[in-house]
Amino acid sequence: MEIKINSIDSLRKEITIHVPAAKVEAKIKEQYKELQQNVDIRGFRKGHVPVSILEKRYGDDVLENVEKRFLAEGMEKTLEENNWDVMGEPIIRQEKRIDPKKDFTVSVVVDLHPTMELPDFATLEITKEKVEVTEEEIDTEVQEQRKRFGEWAVVEDENSVTQKGDRVIGNIVVLKDNEPFLDEENYEINLESDTFWIKDLYVSSKDFFGKKTGEEIVTEVTKIVDGEEDQPNFHITFKILDIKRPELPEMNQEFFDNLQVKDLEDLRKRIHDALLYSKNNYAEQAIEGEIWDAVLKNSSYEAPVSFIKDRVEEIKLDFCESKRREILAKAEKEGNLDNIDIDAEVEEAWKKEDVQAVVEEQIKNQLFLQKLSNELNVKISDREINDFLQKYAYFEQRPVAQIRKALEESGRLDHIIMQITKRKICQRIGKHVKLVEKEATTSKKEETASTEE
């Protein structure tokens, strides 16, 4: 077997494997001999089936198996001798099927993992924001707990205006592209968050705040539908009949019993501990993000140019095919097929997408993840994956095994494993970096508080 290596670039190599005819013939005979000893064919004793019969029944399989063996042997020898670490799937270039009487040649294009120089983790300085829970935050959460057990009542003050946390009752009319979509009296809308649903329509609450009983709200919403060029438009009219607000209960023993606490002091302690846990978790995630960014910034790395180029081309093919269908559907609907330049419009749409930079960043993150996993010997167990999926199981009210199977079938489990791996890596590195504590900024405090709400 003769092996030649051609460097397409520093990280892409073409391996050409050449096998002389004599070795090809010998290997094929060897394969038939192995097959002869193991196959059962009616009318023949085991080990005595004529080769001519085997050739008719299994000839293609034998030739394919010999090709794979020569390819595997050549690849293993080349990678071992050159100490190469291959990434992605090899590209096999074979002009014709192996012939028992002729030399066999096959070429394989492989991409190599780029070399990376990681920084000394002890030199990395990472900011850690001081975590604290204020009395004001606890007061706010106490009021939220009171609202949970409050009785909803109509607001009698005619000058009162809607605010976050209210519920509004009214008559609603929704038109979809000027066609009836919803017409209902005494329709209730919950304004507890910044958005709410009307059927499957996602609506912002901002137009519904600051309104009095009797006022009419008119707004428009465009629903984003994947794969459709023309997005449906919804015209919403809502006349407020009543504003409802919870009447806060007294903080008596019945209230504390409902919350399973002894008294107000016990409630405030529980809220303090919950907020502290949440803030610490948020701070840890922020630290992990800083650690990852610092490692990437302070490491040397050679981008795999050919690998990235191929990946971009794959994405471009899918993008252009999808965009072409969209443009054709729109032109056909408008009766404008003769007046459009599809290729030009598709190319223009592609130019607006910054795919090259996105792919480069994704690949760089994936390669660093693999490199750091090997360097730190980070492995993810099935138990760690299932523990991570437990939160999805809680919210979706489905068994972890069912969720995991769905993720595997959709191809999204690999992304989950990458998340877990990245976090575990950052936690390991976090033991070596220099943490510098600072006071949380006002914006960060507000962000954390809003997250808790």
N, C-alpha and C positions, 0 to 999 in steps of 0.2 A: 504493500500500500504506500502510495506517494502522496504527500500532503504539501500544498503550496498555500501561502498566505499573502493576500493582497490588501494593503491598507487603503481603504476608501477615504477615511480621515482618521484622526488620532483615536477615535472611539468606535469606529465602525470598521469591521474586518470581513473580508470575503475568504472563506476557507474552501479550497478546491481539493476534493478527495478523488484520487485516481487509483483504480484497482485493475491490474492486468487480467486478461481473459483467463489464463490458467487458474488464477486464484478464484475468479468468479465461478468457473466450472466446478472446481473442487468444493466450494462452499455450497453450491446448489445440490451437488451429489450428497454432501453431508446432511443437508436438510431433508432430502428425500429418505435417507437412511434412518434418520430420527423419526420421521413420520411413519415409515414402514414398520417400525417397532411398536408404535403406539396406536395406529389406526385399526378399527374393526370394520371390515367390509364383508358382507355376506357372500359366501362361496369361496372365501380364501382363509387360510390359517393365519393367525396373527403373526406378523413378521415375514410373511411370504407373499404379500400383495405385489404384483408386478409394478415396476416404476411407471410403465406406460399407462396403467390404470390411474395411478396417483397423479400423473401429469394432467390427465383429462379432468380429473375431479378437483385437484387442488393446485394446479399449475400457477394460476394468478396469485394465489395466497402465498405460495412458496417464494415466488419471485419478489413479491412485495416484502416479505419477511427478510429475505437476503439483503434487499436494498436498505431496509431499516437497520440491520445489523452492521453493515459496512458504514452507514452514516453515523450510528452511535459509536462505533469503534473509533472512527476518525475524529469525531467531535471530542470524545473523552480524552484521546491522546493529545489533541491540540490544546485543549483547555488546561490539562494537567501540566504539560510541558511549559506553557506560557504563563501559568498561574493567573488565568483570566477569570473574571467574575462577570458572567453574562446577565444582561437584563432584558426583559421582554421575550417574545417568541422569536426564534430564529426564522429567517426567510430562506426556504429551500428552493434552489433553482436546478431543475432536472429536465433536460430536453427530451429524453426518451426512456422507455422502460428497459430494465437490465436485460441483457442478452447473454445466454450461457456461452456463446462462442466469441464474444467481443469484450474489449476493455470496457469498464464501467466508470463513468465520471459523474460526480454530483458536486454542486457548489452550495455553500451555506453562508448567508450573510448574518453576522451577529453584532449586537451592540454591547459595548462594555460599560460597566459601571464606572463613572468618572472617579478619579482619585479625589479625596477630600482631606483637608487638614483641619481638624477640629481645634478650637481654642482650649486653653487651660481654663477649666470651669471656675477655678478659684479666683481668677482675675475678673470675672464678670460681676458687675455691680448692678443689683436689681432693686428697684424701689418697692417698698412694702408700705402701703398706707395704713395708718393707725386705725384700728377698729374700735368703735365705741357705740353705745346705745344711749341716746339722750332721753331725758324725762318727757320731752315733747313728743318723741316718737312713741313712747309707751302710752301717753295720754291719747294719742290719735288711735292707736290700736285698741285701747279700752273702748273708745266710742264705736269703733267698727264692730266690736263684739256685742255691744248693746244694740246696734242696728240689726244684727243677725236675729235677735230675739224680739225685735220690735214688731208691733202690730201695724200693718199698712192701713193708712187712713187718708181720706181725701183732704187736701189742704183747703181750708175755708177762706183764707185771706185772698181776696180777689186781686190784690196787688203783688202776690207772690209769683216769682218766675221760676221756671224749671232750672234745675241744677244737677250736677253729677250725683248719681245715687237715687234719683227719682224714678218713678214709673209714671208714664202718661197714657191716658185712655183717650181714644179719639176715633174719628171716621177717616178711613184711609182709601185713597184711590191711586193705583199704580198703573201707568201705561208703559208697555214695552214696544218701542219703535212705533208709538201712537196707536197701538192695539191694546185692548183691555188685558191686564195681567192679574190685578187684584182689586176688589171693591168690597170693603167690609166695614161694618159699624162696630163701635166699642172694641177697637183693636188695641191691644196693650203692647207698649214698647218699653223695654227696660234700659234705662240710661245709666246703669252702674259702671259702664266702662266707656272708652272713647269710641267704640263701634258697637253695632248690633246687627242682627240678621232680620231681613224681611224675606221669608221663604229661604231661597238660596242666594239672596242678594246681600252683599256686605255693604253696610251704610255707615257713614261717619255721624257721630252724635252731635258734632259742633253746631249744626244748623238747628238742633232741637233744644239747645241751652238758651236761657234768658228769655223764654216765651211765657205769656200769661194764658190762663184759661180763656178759651174763645178765639185765640189767635190761630191763623192758618199758616202752616209751614209748607213752602214749595221748594223742592230741590231736585236735582238731576244726578243720576249715577250711571256710569258706564261700567258694565260687567266685563271683566277680562276673561275671554274664553280662549284657551290655548289652541293654536292652529287655525284660528279664524282671522281673516284680514279685517272684516267689518265687525266691530264689536257692538253688541246690542246696547241701546240707550234706554234708560228707565226714567220716566217723569213721575215724581212722587208728590202727592198732595195730602197733607195730614192736618185735620182740624182738631185742636185740643178740646176735649170735653171735661176732663178731670186731671188734676195732678195729685199723685199719691206719694206719701212720704212716711217712713216708719216712725211711730211714736215710741221713743226710747223708754225701755222699762227701768224701774227703780233698781239700783244696785243693792238688792236685798239678798237674803239667804237663798231664796228660790232661784234667783238669777245665778248666784255662785254655784248652786247645786247643778244647774243645767250645764255649766261649764266644767263641772267636776273639779272645782277648786274650793278651798276652805273659806277664803275671804278676799278682799281687794288686794291686800298685800301679797297673797299667794298668786292671784291672777297677774299682778304686775311682774312678779318674779318669773312666772312662766312665759309671759310675753317677752321680757328682757332676754331670757335664755334662748327663745326661738329666734328673735331678731339677731342676737349675737351669733348664733349658729349660721344663720343665713348670710350675714355680712362676712363672717370668716370664710365661708364657702365661696362667696363672690370675690373676696380678696385673694384667695388661693388661685382661683381661675385667672384673675388678672396677673398674678405673679407668674403662673405657668405660661401665659401668653407672652409676657416680657422675656422670660427665659428662652422660649423658642425663637423669638425675634432676635435676641442677642446672640444666640448660637449661630443662626443663619448669617447674621451680619458680620460676625467675627471669624467665619470659616472661609477657607479658599475652596473654589469649586470650578470645575471646567464643564460648561454646558454641553450635553450630548447633541450637537447641532443636527445631525442626520435623523436621530431618533425623534427630536422635537418636530422637525420638518415633516416627517411622515405622519406624526400624530395630528398636526395641523391640517394636512391634506385629507386625512380621514374625516375630521370634523367638518371641513369645508364641503366635502362631497355630500354628507348628510344634510348640512345646512342648506346648500344650494338646491338639493332635491326637494326639501320641504318648502323652501321659499318659492321655487318654480311652481309647485302645486298651488300655493296660495295665490300667486299672481294670475295663473291661468283661471282659477275658480272665480276670482274677482272680475277679470276681463270678460269671461263668459257670461257672468251675471249681468254685467253692464252692456253686453253686446259690443265689446270693444276689442275683439281678438285681432282684427286686422291692423290696429293702430298702435300696437305695443311692441317694444323690442325686449323680449323676455330675458335674453342673455345679458343685455346691458343693465336691466333693472336688478337682476339677481346679483351681478357683480357689484353694483352700487350698494346693495343691501349688505353684502359681505364686507365691503370696505369700512362700513360703519361699525362693524364688530371688532373689538380689540382682542381677537382670539389668540394671536401669537403670544402676547404678553401673559395672558391668563394661563395658557398651556405651559409656558416656560415656568411660571410660578408653581403650578400644580406638580409638574415633574420634579422640580427642585425640592419641594416639600416631601414628595414621596421618596426620593433618593436619600435625603437626609434622615428620614424616618427609618429606612432600612439600615443605613450606615450606623445610626445611633443605637438601633435595636441590637445590632451585632456587637458594637463596641461595649455596650453596657449589659449585654446578655439578657435583654428584656424579652420575656416570652409571656404570651397571654393564654391563660387556661380557659377551659369551657366554663368553669365556675365564675370567673371574672366577667365573661361575656354575658352569662345568664343574670348575674347580679346587676350589670349595667342595664339589661333589658327589663329588669323588674319594674322600673318606673313607667315604662310603656305599658306593661301588663296592668299596672294599677289604673292608669288613665283610660285604657281601652277595655278594661274588664275582660281580658282574655288571658289564657295561660301563656307563660313564657315560651314554652315549646312551640306553640302555635305561631306566636309572633316571630320567633327565630326562623321557623320554616318559611314563613312568608318573605322575610328579609333575604334568606338564601335564594329563594326562587326568583326574586326580583333583582338579585345581584347587589343589594344594598348592604349586606352583612359585612362585606369587606371594608366598606366605609366606616361602619361602626367599630370594627376591630382596629382600624387606623386611629380613630378617636381615642379609644382606650389605650392603645400603645403610646400615642403622643403624650397623653396625660401621665402615664406611668414613667415615661422617659423624663419628662419635666420634673416630676417629683423626685426622681433619682438625682438629677443634676442639681435640683434645689438644695440638696444637702451639702453641696460644695460651694455654691455661689455666695457672694457677700450681699446680705440683705441690709438695705438702708431704710429705716422707718421714717415716714413723714406724715404730717397731718393730712387727713382727707380733705380734698377741695370741696367747696360748696356744691359744685355741680355734681361731684361724685356722691356726696351725702344725699342730695335730692334724688339722684338716679337710683340709689339703693333704696331709699324710702318709697319711691314710686314702684320699684320692683316688688317690694313687699306687699303693696296694695294690690 
